[in-house]
């Protein structure tokens, strides 16, 4: 049975007349990585702040870890780790001293956790170097280590790969996946870039102008954004036989409308067509279709229409 | 709350601003005591007393105190460590811890003046107060210093530091609202002088005087070299209650505020 870590119902945050978050109802389960995707100003950070108890909702409820309470209780909030917006740890201190401050704040008795987490994020060898001399990527990794210090069950990361070089992005993605798989941590991470989150997250929440426009799993996203050749022919059975025997592929799906989606040979459409015609299968429709991640995101948020 | 307090004190211990402020207070206290000696010995013209006031306890603590309060409270908002504190303990303990840390910081920068008074008195030299503040009066006190006198001087110094912390405690809610140490410093500096003027005006009437007596701004609350233990305890109680009241006001303001 799946365990609910977070449930929001009708969550709303208004600043005057402006609705930063509008009637958001989401459900998150243990050990999954949720990508919160939206353009800048879509309400991602405000939503994360409300979940973390940093902002007070105007309306709606937040239930954490199966609690019946309508507002997060202190003991539930203590099970959350956050990295919201750019981390700016104490610049005059070293990474270890910053870890020590957060360990004291969180009341974690084991001092070894400082070393373990610094090793986990690759900052164990920074020694006496002050954080003010760290690169943005190093600060970002330190921010993640600080968020992990209390062994949270829900990790809220706001744009955690901002400022990281490509190697750093790969490393943080791997780290987030490992945290979810090995430690069963639920992760909510935001980005304004769907391709950036692709395959890091197991589930996607697409927001725009404060509202949730779409939620979907990775498998559903894959299905939505897969590129394929759409082929129709008068005799669908004959068409699939030729694909199997003439092209030697089984990478196709027969859709309810009897069209066929061929997901291989995308770069070799001409040879597919020649093979079909040679076998006396005359397509009535033959076209490459499917959306890229970017165009899918733009379609969902409506930004593509303009 | 103990965890928050430990963390806040650790941050203060490693704070450059705290170290520099204590060093500045030490240097100013030493210079102030020396200049008061020069005033008494005639080495310095009495007309120069106004210049000497520039390194007096009231000026230096009114300047450094609000800055340290601003830093102790506002800095965690900049470093986002307040996020972790709020997740771990909630708003009440965070406000209480910050109020205590900020007050301790003010006491700490006032203690060099007590130490300077102690050293000055131990030399047996004469001193002329440039301003009639507690520390200046302690330094200039002519009573011979014995073991009991040392304990009394230390007690008066600590209570005076606490009184300064209470007078500047209005900066606590201010720092939670403004979250800008420099603005808190400027406002607190102006406040420390305006408050005394306001209280002296209010104290012209009997009810006003009674009310003012319950605040750390009353002239009656100022510890003197000959203050009794009862007087010191009263001043301590008034100061602690006033700091707690300002902490409660800060909590009311911060209770439902959004944290960036």
Contacts between the chains, C-beta under 8 A, distances in Angstrom:
chain1	res1	chain2	res2	distance
A	49	B	258	7.0
A	49	B	259	7.2
A	52	B	83	6.9
A	52	B	87	6.6
A	53	B	86	6.2
A	53	B	87	6.7
A	54	B	83	6.3
A	54	B	86	6.5
A	54	B	258	6.8
A	54	B	259	4.2
A	54	B	260	8.0
A	55	B	258	4.3
A	55	B	259	7.0
A	56	B	256	5.1
A	56	B	258	6.6
A	74	B	89	7.5
A	74	B	90	4.8
A	77	B	86	7.5
A	77	B	87	4.8
A	77	B	90	7.7
A	78	B	87	6.1
A	78	B	88	5.6
A	80	B	87	5.5
A	81	B	87	7.7
A	82	B	83	5.3
A	82	B	84	7.5
A	82	B	87	6.7
A	84	B	80	6.9
A	84	B	83	6.3
A	85	B	80	7.2
A	85	B	260	7.6
A	87	B	80	6.3
A	88	B	78	6.0
A	88	B	79	5.5
A	88	B	80	6.5
A	89	B	79	5.6
A	89	B	80	8.0
A	89	B	81	7.5
A	90	B	11	6.7
A	90	B	14	7.4
A	90	B	75	7.8
A	90	B	79	5.4
A	90	B	81	7.5
A	92	B	14	6.7
A	92	B	15	7.1
A	92	B	16	5.1
A	93	B	14	5.6
A	97	B	14	6.1
A	100	B	10	6.7
A	101	B	7	5.3
A	101	B	10	5.9
A	101	B	11	5.9
A	101	B	81	6.3
A	102	B	7	7.8
A	102	B	81	6.6
A	102	B	84	5.4
A	104	B	3	5.9
A	104	B	6	4.8
A	104	B	7	3.8
A	104	B	10	6.0
A	105	B	3	6.2
A	105	B	4	6.4
A	105	B	7	4.4
A	105	B	81	6.6
A	105	B	84	4.9
A	105	B	85	5.1
A	105	B	88	5.5
A	105	B	89	7.8
A	106	B	3	7.3
A	106	B	84	6.2
A	106	B	88	5.0
A	107	B	3	4.2
A	107	B	88	6.4
A	146	B	84	7.0
A	149	B	84	7.9
A	150	B	84	7.9
A	150	B	88	7.1
